[in-house]
Amino acid sequence: MITMFSGWCGEVRDVTYSNSGTVTVVYRVILKGTDGEAFRDATGTAKVHEGRNDDAVAAAEEAAFSKACARFGFGLYLYHQDEIL
């Protein structure tokens, strides 16, 4: 799924379920400029609880999105949100 906004977009590149009960999502953030595009990929992992895959995928996607944004240097408060609390 690709989410597009003015000047940037993001997409889930891969979702992997492990035998150990976790799910890992690879997310790509793409910035579009006059000189072309730049992208950053990141992964997020979450535990699957009581067979609820949708919650784990959403949590892993959120973590991957935050990390990909942080690799561009923006949204650092999203990436470090757990450290602030």
Long-range contacts (C-beta under 8 A, 24 or more apart in sequence): 7-31, 7-32, 7-33, 8-32, 10-65, 10-68, 12-61, 13-41, 15-57, 15-60, 17-48, 17-53, 21-47, 21-48, 22-46, 22-47, 22-48, 22-56, 23-48, 23-53, 23-56, 23-57, 23-60, 24-60, 25-57, 25-60, 25-61, 25-63, 25-64, 26-64, 27-61, 27-64, 27-65, 27-67, 27-68, 28-68, 29-65, 29-68, 29-69, 29-71, 29-72, 31-72, 38-72, 40-68, 40-69, 40-71, 40-72, 41-68, 42-66, 42-67, 42-68, 42-70, 42-71, 43-67
